[in-house]
Amino acid sequence: METLKQTVASSFEKTFGYQPEIYVQAPGRVNIIGEHTDYNDGFVLPCAIDYQTMTAAAKRDDRIIRVVAADYHNECDEFSLDSEIAFLPEKMWVNYIRGVVKFLLQRGLLFNGCDIAVSGNVPQGAGLSSSASLEVVIGQTLKALYQLDISQQDIALNGQQAENQFVGCNCGIMDQLISACGDEGHALLIDCRSLALFPISIPDDLVVMIINSNKQRGLVGSEYNTRRQQCEEAANLFGVKALRDITFDEFLQKQHLLSPIVAKRAKHVISENERTLAAAKALTQNDLLQLSELMAQSHISMRDDFEITVKEIDTLVDIVKSVLGVQGGVRMTGGGFGGCVVALMQQQCVQPVIDAVEAQYQKMTGLQADIYVCQPSSGASVVS
């Protein structure tokens, strides 16, 4: 099978008629624990995965940017850095790139045009941040071509800005930050208030498995906004800036101030923050038993208190849990109402888990799962 590098090289040469100067990659990600904590100023624990978006690129002497997308039948886009960079509703993929370039210019960074070929193997629509990896790889490519004075954190913030303000999709900072700053063999504990990053080593004998339920995610936009409003309501009633600022003991003393439904939402976020910090510590100490328990509690909390799981996801978690026991952890990951589960396990558990999912999941749900076995990988970088 052709590698990503070969794909972008071939697409570049066919389209532009010469060879690229550089290759750049930015990974997708999975969140091990810390769900719906990001917009509550809390903690998350994602890792970058070895599925990425890659570019082949070269500088131009003029102010034109030309892009070709190998994954969209070599469809092309061309725009000038000296004209207003417009949103194109009929060609969605180009807007992530246009938005990133637009906001880099707004930051006052100086660069000329370039030719870029882009391709990726991050599964789309699975909640593994294919869009964030595209935004980050474009920022990283321009940084590398023109030696731009921009930090990895700011490449991430620039990508988030493009997605929020240009593409028009509200997202937290986690996805872009882990893609830009990921560390091989590590997860990153991210403080979503300060954007401080703490690398957490993942033991060598642990494997990250992502299982896509292929349950289409309905309701996710409206329900997401409702959950955000409920969390803000709880923070206001508690008199704090965000739920991050309340300990679980304080919550227990004050929960009578909240309506029952808002109390359940707040309980999830506050307990999930504590679980995320505890999970980072458990990983550091190679305490698989504790990690297994924390991931199980996280899933139960999402199911019963935040109410964002669906029966297909719960079924997958039960199948994996029945194989792993305390030899690893499993929970839903992502926004909810479908999507993926994430599991951490030792290598010898991988095949038994795959066998169990293939034997049981389709029979129980009528859906076929896609399984990805990943390694915690480094963030965006130039590829030699």
C-alpha positions as CSV (number, residue, x, y, z in Angstrom):
1,M,0.0,0.0,0.0
2,E,1.2,3.5,-0.9
3,T,2.5,5.4,2.1
4,L,1.0,8.9,2.9
5,K,4.4,10.4,1.9
6,Q,4.3,8.7,-1.5
7,T,0.7,9.8,-2.0
8,V,1.4,13.5,-1.3
9,A,4.6,13.4,-3.3
10,S,2.9,11.9,-6.3
11,S,-0.1,14.3,-6.1
12,F,2.3,17.3,-5.8
13,E,4.4,16.3,-8.8
14,K,1.4,15.4,-11.0
15,T,-0.4,18.7,-10.2
16,F,2.4,21.2,-10.0
17,G,5.0,19.6,-12.3
18,Y,8.0,19.7,-10.0
19,Q,9.2,18.1,-6.7
20,P,8.3,19.4,-3.2
21,E,10.8,21.0,-0.8
22,I,9.4,19.5,2.5
23,Y,7.0,17.0,4.0
24,V,5.1,17.8,7.2
25,Q,2.7,15.7,9.3
26,A,0.2,16.4,12.1
27,P,-1.6,13.6,14.0
28,G,-5.2,12.9,15.0
29,R,-5.9,12.2,18.6
30,V,-7.9,10.3,21.1
31,N,-8.9,11.5,24.6
32,I,-8.1,8.8,27.2
33,I,-10.1,10.5,30.0
34,G,-11.6,14.0,30.7
35,E,-14.9,14.3,28.8
36,H,-16.8,17.6,28.6
37,T,-14.3,19.1,31.0
38,D,-12.6,21.3,28.5
39,Y,-15.2,24.0,28.2
40,N,-15.5,24.0,32.0
41,D,-11.8,25.1,32.3
42,G,-10.9,21.6,33.5
43,F,-8.4,18.9,32.6
44,V,-8.2,16.5,29.7
45,L,-5.8,13.6,29.0
46,P,-5.5,13.0,25.2
47,C,-2.7,11.4,23.2
48,A,-1.7,11.9,19.6
49,I,-2.1,8.7,17.5
50,D,-0.2,7.3,14.6
51,Y,-2.8,8.3,12.0
52,Q,-2.0,11.7,10.5
53,T,-2.6,14.4,7.9
54,M,0.5,15.0,5.7
55,T,1.6,17.7,3.3
56,A,4.2,18.0,0.5
57,A,5.0,21.7,0.0
58,A,7.3,24.2,-1.7
59,K,7.6,28.0,-1.6
60,R,6.5,30.2,-4.5
61,D,7.9,33.6,-5.6
62,D,4.5,35.2,-5.7
63,R,1.6,35.7,-3.3
64,I,-0.5,32.7,-4.6
65,I,-1.4,29.6,-2.5
66,R,-2.3,26.5,-4.5
67,V,-3.5,23.4,-2.8
68,V,-4.4,19.9,-4.1
69,A,-6.3,17.3,-2.0
70,A,-5.3,13.8,-2.9
71,D,-8.2,12.4,-0.9
72,Y,-10.7,14.4,-3.0
73,H,-9.8,13.2,-6.5
74,N,-6.9,15.7,-6.6
75,E,-9.4,18.6,-6.4
76,C,-7.6,22.0,-6.3
77,D,-8.0,25.3,-4.7
78,E,-6.1,28.6,-5.4
79,F,-6.3,31.9,-3.7
80,S,-4.2,35.1,-3.2
81,L,-2.7,36.4,0.0
82,D,-3.4,39.9,-1.2
83,S,-7.2,39.5,-1.6
84,E,-9.9,38.9,0.9
85,I,-9.8,35.1,1.7
86,A,-13.4,34.0,1.2
87,F,-15.4,31.0,2.6
88,L,-16.4,28.5,-0.1
89,P,-19.6,26.6,1.0
90,E,-19.5,24.2,-2.0
91,K,-15.9,22.9,-1.2
92,M,-15.8,22.4,2.5
93,W,-12.3,21.0,2.8
94,V,-10.7,24.2,1.5
95,N,-12.1,26.3,4.2
96,Y,-10.0,24.7,7.0
97,I,-6.9,25.7,4.9
98,R,-8.2,29.1,4.0
99,G,-9.1,29.8,7.6
100,V,-5.7,28.9,8.9
101,V,-3.9,31.0,6.3
102,K,-6.2,34.0,7.0
103,F,-5.6,34.0,10.7
104,L,-1.8,33.5,10.3
105,L,-1.9,36.7,8.2
106,Q,-4.0,38.5,10.9
107,R,-1.3,37.6,13.4
108,G,1.1,39.7,11.4
109,L,3.2,36.8,10.2
110,L,5.0,37.5,6.9
111,F,5.1,34.8,4.2
112,N,4.7,34.5,0.4
113,G,2.7,31.9,-1.5
114,C,3.3,28.1,-1.7
115,D,2.1,25.0,-3.4
116,I,0.8,22.3,-1.1
117,A,-0.5,18.7,-1.7
118,V,-2.4,17.2,1.3
119,S,-3.6,13.7,2.2
120,G,-4.6,12.0,5.4
121,N,-5.4,8.6,7.0
122,V,-7.2,9.9,10.1
123,P,-10.7,8.3,9.9
124,Q,-13.2,11.1,9.2
125,G,-16.3,11.5,11.2
126,A,-15.1,9.1,13.9
127,G,-14.2,11.8,16.4
128,L,-10.5,11.4,16.0
129,S,-9.9,15.1,15.0
130,S,-9.2,14.8,11.3
131,S,-10.1,18.5,11.0
132,A,-7.8,19.6,13.8
133,S,-4.9,17.7,12.2
134,L,-5.6,19.4,8.9
135,E,-5.6,22.8,10.5
136,V,-2.4,22.1,12.4
137,V,-0.5,20.6,9.5
138,I,-1.2,23.7,7.4
139,G,0.1,26.0,10.1
140,Q,3.1,23.8,10.6
141,T,3.9,23.7,6.9
142,L,3.9,27.5,6.6
143,K,6.0,27.7,9.8
144,A,8.6,25.3,8.3
145,L,8.6,26.8,4.8
146,Y,9.1,30.4,6.0
147,Q,10.7,29.9,9.4
148,L,7.7,31.7,11.0
149,D,8.1,32.9,14.6
150,I,5.1,31.1,16.0
151,S,5.0,28.6,18.9
152,Q,3.3,25.2,18.8
153,Q,0.7,26.5,21.2
154,D,-0.1,29.4,18.9
155,I,-0.3,27.1,15.8
156,A,-3.0,25.2,17.8
157,L,-4.8,28.4,18.8
158,N,-4.7,29.6,15.2
159,G,-6.3,26.3,14.1
160,Q,-9.0,26.6,16.7
161,Q,-9.7,30.2,15.6
162,A,-10.0,29.1,12.0
163,E,-12.5,26.3,13.0
164,N,-14.5,28.6,15.3
165,Q,-14.6,31.8,13.3
166,F,-14.1,30.8,9.7
167,V,-15.5,27.3,9.3
168,G,-18.1,28.1,11.9
169,C,-17.8,25.1,14.2
170,N,-17.5,25.6,17.9
171,C,-14.7,23.5,19.5
172,G,-12.5,23.6,22.5
173,I,-8.7,23.8,22.3
174,M,-7.8,20.2,23.1
175,D,-7.8,18.7,19.6
176,Q,-5.5,21.3,18.0
177,L,-3.2,21.4,21.1
178,I,-2.5,17.7,21.2
179,S,-2.0,17.6,17.4
180,A,0.5,20.4,17.6
181,C,2.3,19.5,20.9
182,G,1.9,15.7,21.2
183,D,4.8,13.7,22.6
184,E,5.8,10.2,21.4
185,G,5.0,7.5,24.0
186,H,3.1,10.0,26.2
187,A,-0.3,11.4,26.8
188,L,-0.6,15.1,27.6
189,L,-2.4,16.3,30.7
190,I,-3.8,19.6,29.6
191,D,-5.0,22.4,31.9
192,C,-7.7,23.9,29.6
193,R,-7.6,27.2,31.6
194,S,-3.9,28.0,31.5
195,L,-3.1,25.7,28.5
196,A,-0.2,24.3,30.6
197,L,0.9,20.8,29.3
198,F,2.2,18.0,31.4
199,P,3.6,14.9,29.5
200,I,2.4,11.7,31.1
201,S,4.4,8.6,30.1
202,I,2.3,5.7,28.8
203,P,4.0,2.4,29.8
204,D,5.6,0.7,26.7
205,D,3.5,-2.5,27.2
206,L,0.2,-0.6,26.9
207,V,-1.6,-0.2,23.6
208,V,-4.3,2.4,22.8
209,M,-7.3,0.8,21.0
210,I,-10.0,2.9,19.4
211,I,-13.3,1.2,18.4
212,N,-15.7,3.2,16.2
213,S,-19.3,2.1,16.9
214,N,-20.4,3.4,13.5
215,K,-23.5,4.6,15.3
216,Q,-24.3,7.9,13.5
217,R,-24.1,10.8,16.0
218,G,-27.6,12.4,16.1
219,L,-28.5,15.3,18.4
220,V,-24.9,16.1,19.1
221,G,-25.1,19.8,18.3
222,S,-28.2,20.7,20.2
223,E,-27.5,18.4,23.2
224,Y,-23.9,19.7,23.4
225,N,-25.2,23.2,23.7
226,T,-27.8,22.2,26.3
227,R,-25.0,20.5,28.4
228,R,-22.8,23.7,28.1
229,Q,-25.7,25.9,29.3
230,Q,-26.4,23.5,32.2
231,C,-22.8,23.6,33.3
232,E,-22.7,27.4,33.1
233,E,-25.9,27.6,35.2
234,A,-24.4,25.4,37.8
235,A,-21.2,27.5,38.0
236,N,-23.3,30.7,38.3
237,L,-25.4,29.2,41.1
238,F,-22.2,28.1,42.9
239,G,-20.7,31.6,42.4
240,V,-17.6,30.4,40.5
241,K,-16.1,31.2,37.1
242,A,-16.3,27.5,36.0
243,L,-17.1,24.1,37.4
244,R,-13.3,23.5,37.5
245,D,-13.3,25.8,40.7
246,I,-15.5,23.5,42.8
247,T,-14.2,20.4,44.6
248,F,-16.4,17.3,44.9
249,D,-16.8,17.8,48.6
250,E,-18.0,21.4,48.0
251,F,-20.4,20.1,45.4
252,L,-21.9,17.6,47.9
253,Q,-22.5,20.4,50.3
254,K,-24.1,22.8,47.8
255,Q,-25.9,20.5,45.3
256,H,-29.3,21.4,46.9
257,L,-29.0,24.8,45.2
258,L,-29.3,23.1,41.8
259,S,-32.3,21.5,40.0
260,P,-31.9,17.7,39.9
261,I,-30.9,17.6,36.2
262,V,-28.3,20.4,36.5
263,A,-26.9,18.7,39.6
264,K,-26.3,15.5,37.7
265,R,-24.5,17.4,34.9
266,A,-22.3,19.3,37.4
267,K,-21.6,16.1,39.3
268,H,-20.2,14.5,36.1
269,V,-17.9,17.4,35.3
270,I,-16.6,17.9,38.9
271,S,-15.9,14.2,39.4
272,E,-14.5,13.8,35.9
273,N,-11.9,16.5,36.6
274,E,-10.8,14.6,39.8
275,R,-10.7,11.3,37.8
276,T,-8.6,12.8,35.1
277,L,-5.9,14.0,37.6
278,A,-6.0,10.6,39.3
279,A,-5.7,8.8,35.9
280,A,-2.6,10.8,35.0
281,K,-1.1,9.8,38.4
282,A,-2.1,6.1,37.8
283,L,-0.4,6.1,34.4
284,T,2.8,7.6,35.9
285,Q,2.8,4.9,38.5
286,N,1.9,2.2,36.0
287,D,-1.1,1.3,38.1
288,L,-3.4,-0.4,35.6
289,L,-5.8,-1.5,38.2
290,Q,-6.5,2.1,39.3
291,L,-6.7,3.3,35.7
292,S,-9.1,0.5,34.8
293,E,-11.4,1.6,37.7
294,L,-11.2,5.3,36.8
295,M,-12.1,4.7,33.1
296,A,-15.0,2.5,34.2
297,Q,-16.3,5.3,36.6
298,S,-15.9,7.9,33.8
299,H,-18.1,5.8,31.5
300,I,-20.8,5.3,34.2
301,S,-20.8,9.0,34.9
302,M,-21.2,9.9,31.2
303,R,-24.0,7.3,31.0
304,D,-25.9,8.1,34.2
305,D,-25.1,11.7,35.1
306,F,-24.2,13.5,31.8
307,E,-26.5,11.1,29.8
308,I,-24.5,11.2,26.6
309,T,-24.0,7.5,25.8
310,V,-26.2,5.3,23.6
311,K,-27.0,1.6,23.8
312,E,-24.5,0.7,21.0
313,I,-21.7,2.5,22.9
314,D,-22.6,0.9,26.2
315,T,-22.7,-2.5,24.4
316,L,-19.2,-2.0,23.1
317,V,-17.9,-1.0,26.5
318,D,-19.5,-4.1,28.1
319,I,-18.0,-6.4,25.5
320,V,-14.5,-5.0,25.9
321,K,-14.8,-4.8,29.7
322,S,-15.8,-8.5,29.9
323,V,-12.5,-9.4,28.1
324,L,-10.2,-7.0,29.9
325,G,-11.4,-7.3,33.5
326,V,-8.8,-5.2,35.4
327,Q,-6.1,-5.8,32.7
328,G,-7.1,-2.4,31.1
329,G,-9.6,0.4,30.9
330,V,-12.4,1.2,28.5
331,R,-14.9,4.1,28.1
332,M,-16.7,6.2,25.6
333,T,-14.6,9.0,24.2
334,G,-15.7,12.2,22.4
335,G,-18.8,14.3,22.5
336,G,-21.3,11.5,22.8
337,F,-24.4,10.0,21.2
338,G,-22.4,7.6,19.1
339,G,-18.8,7.7,17.9
340,C,-15.9,5.8,19.6
341,V,-14.8,4.0,22.7
342,V,-11.2,4.1,23.8
343,A,-9.4,1.3,25.6
344,L,-5.9,1.0,27.1
345,M,-4.7,-2.6,27.4
346,Q,-1.6,-4.8,27.4
347,Q,-0.5,-6.2,24.0
348,Q,-1.6,-9.7,24.9
349,C,-5.3,-8.5,25.3
350,V,-5.5,-7.0,21.8
351,Q,-6.5,-10.1,19.8
352,P,-9.0,-11.4,22.4
353,V,-10.7,-8.0,22.4
354,I,-10.8,-7.8,18.6
355,D,-12.2,-11.4,18.5
356,A,-14.9,-10.6,21.1
357,V,-16.0,-7.4,19.3
358,E,-16.2,-9.1,15.9
359,A,-18.1,-12.0,17.4
360,Q,-20.7,-10.1,19.4
361,Y,-21.1,-6.4,18.4
362,Q,-22.8,-6.8,15.1
363,K,-25.0,-9.6,16.4
364,M,-26.2,-7.4,19.2
365,T,-26.6,-4.1,17.4
366,G,-26.7,-4.7,13.6
367,L,-23.7,-2.5,13.2
368,Q,-20.1,-3.3,12.3
369,A,-17.3,-1.7,14.4
370,D,-14.0,-0.4,13.0
371,I,-11.0,-1.1,15.2
372,Y,-7.8,0.9,15.3
373,V,-4.8,-0.1,17.3
374,C,-2.6,2.9,17.9
375,Q,0.7,4.1,19.5
376,P,0.9,7.4,21.4
377,S,2.7,9.5,18.8
378,S,4.6,12.8,18.5
379,G,2.9,16.1,17.5
380,A,3.2,18.0,14.3
381,S,6.7,17.9,12.7
382,V,8.7,18.0,9.5
383,V,9.1,14.5,8.1
384,S,12.6,13.5,6.9
